[in-house]
């Protein structure tokens, strides 16, 4: 089970006190607004959306891989533009430094953010789990219940349901009266599916969580804390799954940096208004 990032809370605490609880700033990455806040304000915002929010809030994360997909998939970009986007990983930090002169306040990656949020929110929630394989879904639910037993975890379905006819799954979600729904179907499918099918009738907040359930189930190991502290977990994942992830990291990171460089050059060459 991923540990709650208490050290990240402490490290960002002085930034949060300085920033206060005012309007949330954004740092656009490749013209996509990404929310820039510390751990405590981010968790407060999620709790507010869950307890007092109106309508459906869809939270997604931007990392180098997602940004590369966004650059070649206009529909996916449009979907992300309707989400509340949080920064994930050192790639978007490098982009923020290059484009705006400073990094994001915190690395709010979903693998840490979701378990931290479940620990932070003491009001019992009904949390739906959708996606991954049936074994991963089951084991993740077991570990979530151990981690935060005051919440109720509802196993909606694995990710192999009939995508052409999602009516049964949608009805199951609606009947479950979910507060928070975690969708683990991979990028960009999960974000597009949520955007197309889910409304406030299904949940208050939906978070597109990628491989989170694999980590929570114990099927995929997290990097040791010292590697995470160095912001090098991507290297650890590449070492664990080289055949699956080499394109994402070995090719994807230079491609992402090239997108950022071209974006900066276009900004520099744009006529002043």
C-alpha distance (Angstrom), angle and dihedral (degrees) to the residues before:
residue distance angle dihedral
X1 . . .
X2 3.84 . .
X3 3.76 111.6 .
X4 3.80 118.7 -121.8
X5 3.82 108.1 -103.4
X6 3.79 97.7 -119.4
X7 3.79 90.7 156.6
X8 3.79 89.1 57.5
X9 3.80 89.0 53.3
X10 3.80 90.5 55.0
X11 3.79 94.8 42.8
X12 3.80 92.8 52.7
X13 3.80 96.2 39.4
X14 3.82 96.1 95.5
X15 3.81 90.6 49.5
X16 3.78 90.7 50.9
X17 3.80 93.4 50.3
X18 3.79 89.4 49.5
X19 3.80 92.9 47.7
X20 3.80 95.9 43.6
X21 3.79 122.8 -164.5
X22 3.80 98.2 -64.2
X23 3.80 127.3 123.0
X24 3.78 112.2 -33.6
X25 3.82 111.7 -108.9
X26 3.78 121.2 -138.5
X27 3.78 132.3 -149.6
X28 3.82 109.8 -155.0
X29 3.79 113.9 -136.3
X30 3.82 112.0 -164.7
X31 3.83 86.8 -16.5
X32 3.82 93.4 -54.3
X33 3.85 112.6 120.8
X34 3.82 109.7 -124.8
X35 3.81 118.3 -170.1
X36 3.79 113.9 -118.1
X37 3.80 114.2 -155.6
X38 3.78 142.3 122.4
X39 3.78 126.2 -101.2
X40 3.80 97.7 -92.9
X41 3.82 96.5 49.3
X42 3.81 90.3 45.7
X43 3.80 92.5 51.8
X44 3.80 91.1 44.5
X45 3.80 89.6 52.3
X46 3.80 92.4 50.6
X47 3.79 91.3 48.3
X48 3.80 90.0 50.0
X49 3.81 90.6 52.0
X50 3.80 90.9 49.4
X51 3.79 98.1 44.5
X52 3.78 104.7 33.0
X53 3.76 106.2 7.4
X54 3.78 123.9 123.3
X55 3.76 123.2 -145.3
X56 3.78 124.8 4.8
X57 3.80 122.1 -48.9
X58 3.80 115.4 -159.1
X59 3.81 113.4 -160.9
X60 3.80 119.6 -163.1
X61 3.79 135.1 166.6
X62 3.79 132.2 -125.7
X63 3.78 119.8 -144.6
X64 3.80 131.9 152.9
X65 3.81 93.2 -86.4
X66 3.81 94.8 49.1
X67 3.79 89.9 46.7
X68 3.81 91.1 54.1
X69 3.81 89.9 51.3
X70 3.80 89.8 48.1
X71 3.80 91.7 53.1
X72 3.81 92.6 58.9
X73 3.82 99.0 33.3
X74 3.81 114.4 61.2
X75 3.80 93.1 -175.7
X76 3.79 90.7 56.0
X77 3.81 90.7 49.7
X78 3.81 90.0 52.4
X79 3.81 90.4 50.4
X80 3.81 92.3 50.1
X81 3.79 90.0 49.1
X82 3.82 87.8 62.7
X83 3.83 92.4 51.1
X84 3.76 133.0 82.1
X85 3.83 98.3 -111.2
X86 3.81 123.9 -151.9
X87 3.83 125.4 -169.5
X88 3.79 118.7 -105.5
X89 3.77 124.1 -171.0
X90 3.75 143.7 -11.6
X91 3.82 93.6 -69.6
X92 3.80 94.6 69.6
X93 3.82 89.0 42.4
X94 3.80 89.7 57.5
X95 3.80 89.4 47.1
X96 3.82 91.8 50.0
X97 3.81 91.1 49.7
X98 3.79 91.4 49.6
X99 3.81 96.5 43.1
X100 3.81 101.7 34.4
X101 3.79 106.8 17.7
X102 3.80 96.9 -112.9
X103 3.78 142.1 62.5
X104 3.78 127.5 -113.7
X105 3.80 114.2 -84.0
X106 3.82 92.2 -119.2
X107 3.78 140.5 5.4
X108 3.80 99.0 -117.9
X109 3.80 96.9 -176.3
X110 3.78 114.2 168.5
X111 3.80 95.4 -121.6
X112 3.80 89.3 65.8
X113 3.80 100.7 24.4
X114 3.81 99.1 58.4
X115 3.84 97.5 50.2
X116 3.80 89.1 43.2
X117 3.80 90.5 51.3
X118 3.79 92.5 49.7
X119 3.82 89.2 52.3
X120 3.81 92.9 44.3
X121 3.81 96.7 50.9
X122 3.79 108.7 73.5
X123 3.80 96.5 179.5
X124 3.82 106.0 97.6
X125 3.79 111.5 -107.1
X126 3.77 135.2 -168.1
X127 3.79 103.3 -127.1
X128 3.79 119.6 -166.6
X129 3.81 122.4 -153.1
X130 3.80 119.0 -154.5
X131 3.78 127.2 172.2
X132 3.82 143.0 21.1
X133 3.82 120.1 80.4
X134 3.79 122.1 -45.2
X135 3.82 92.3 -107.6
X136 3.79 93.1 49.1
X137 3.81 91.2 46.3
X138 3.81 91.6 51.7
X139 3.81 95.3 46.9
X140 3.80 92.8 44.8
X141 3.80 90.3 52.8
X142 3.82 90.5 50.9
X143 3.82 92.1 51.6
X144 3.79 93.5 43.8
X145 3.82 89.1 54.3
X146 3.80 90.1 52.0
X147 3.81 91.3 47.1
X148 3.83 97.7 48.9
X149 3.82 109.7 9.0
X150 3.81 93.3 174.2
X151 3.81 90.3 72.1
X152 3.79 122.9 73.2
X153 3.81 114.7 -129.8
X154 3.79 117.5 -154.0
X155 3.81 118.9 -163.4
X156 3.80 102.2 -143.6
X157 3.81 101.2 175.3
X158 3.76 143.4 -50.8
X159 3.79 116.2 -100.3
X160 3.80 96.8 -99.1
X161 3.78 99.7 82.5
X162 3.80 121.5 125.9
X163 3.81 103.2 -76.1
X164 3.80 91.2 -168.6
X165 3.81 91.0 60.3
X166 3.82 109.2 31.3
X167 3.82 94.9 158.6
X168 3.81 94.9 108.7
X169 3.79 92.9 50.2
X170 3.79 92.9 45.9
X171 3.79 91.0 51.1
X172 3.80 90.2 48.2
X173 3.81 90.6 52.9
X174 3.81 92.1 47.4
X175 3.80 93.2 48.6
X176 3.80 91.5 49.0
X177 3.82 90.6 63.6
X178 3.79 93.0 -138.2
X179 3.80 123.8 -164.4
X180 3.80 96.9 -172.8
X181 3.80 124.1 20.4
X182 3.81 121.3 -164.5
X183 3.80 112.5 -158.2
X184 3.81 117.5 -164.2
X185 3.79 107.8 179.1
X186 3.80 101.9 120.9
X187 3.80 132.4 -102.5
X188 3.01 127.7 -36.8
X189 3.81 96.2 3.1
X190 3.80 96.1 62.9
X191 3.80 95.4 51.7
X192 3.81 93.2 45.0
X193 3.81 92.3 47.0
X194 3.79 93.1 50.5
X195 3.80 92.3 46.0
X196 3.80 92.4 49.9
X197 3.78 101.7 42.4
X198 3.81 114.1 21.6
X199 3.79 128.6 82.6
X200 3.79 137.8 165.3
X201 3.82 86.9 -78.8
X202 3.81 88.2 71.1
X203 3.83 104.8 43.0
X204 3.77 144.1 -24.5
X205 3.80 94.6 -125.0
X206 3.80 130.2 17.5
X207 3.80 120.5 -168.3
X208 3.79 121.0 -164.4
X209 3.79 100.3 -141.7
X210 3.83 107.6 176.2
X211 3.82 110.5 -164.5
X212 3.82 95.8 -2.2
X213 3.81 94.6 113.8
X214 3.81 90.4 52.7
X215 3.80 89.5 55.7
X216 3.80 94.9 43.2
X217 3.82 91.7 48.0
X218 3.80 90.0 54.5
X219 3.81 93.9 -119.5
X220 3.81 91.6 117.9
X221 3.80 120.9 39.6
X222 3.78 122.5 -130.5
X223 3.77 117.9 -129.1
X224 3.83 116.0 -99.4
X225 3.81 113.3 -88.3
X226 3.82 93.6 -106.7
X227 3.81 90.6 57.1
X228 3.79 91.2 48.6
X229 3.80 89.2 48.9
X230 3.80 88.4 56.4
X231 3.82 89.2 51.6
X232 3.82 89.4 -120.3
X233 3.80 102.6 119.7
X234 3.79 88.6 119.8
X235 3.83 88.5 65.9
X236 3.79 90.3 52.3
X237 3.80 91.4 50.2
X238 3.80 90.6 47.9
X239 3.82 89.1 52.4
X240 3.83 90.7 50.6
X241 3.82 96.8 45.3
X242 3.81 108.7 19.4
X243 3.80 97.3 155.4
X244 3.81 93.0 52.3
X245 3.79 100.4 37.8
X246 3.80 107.3 33.0
X247 3.79 93.2 93.5
X248 3.81 91.5 48.6
X249 3.79 94.4 52.2
X250 3.82 110.8 19.2
X251 3.80 93.0 44.3
X252 3.80 100.9 18.4
X253 3.80 99.7 57.8
X254 3.85 95.0 55.2
X255 3.81 89.2 45.2
X256 3.80 90.6 52.5
X257 3.80 92.7 48.4
X258 3.80 89.2 49.7
X259 3.82 89.7 53.7
X260 3.81 89.5 51.0
X261 3.80 92.7 48.2
X262 3.81 92.7 49.7
X263 3.80 89.9 47.6
X264 3.80 90.9 52.2
X265 3.80 91.6 48.5
X266 3.81 91.2 50.6
X267 3.80 89.4 50.7
X268 3.80 90.9 49.7
X269 3.80 92.2 49.4
X270 3.79 95.9 44.6
X271 3.85 113.1 112.0
X272 3.79 115.2 -106.2
X273 3.81 115.7 -105.9
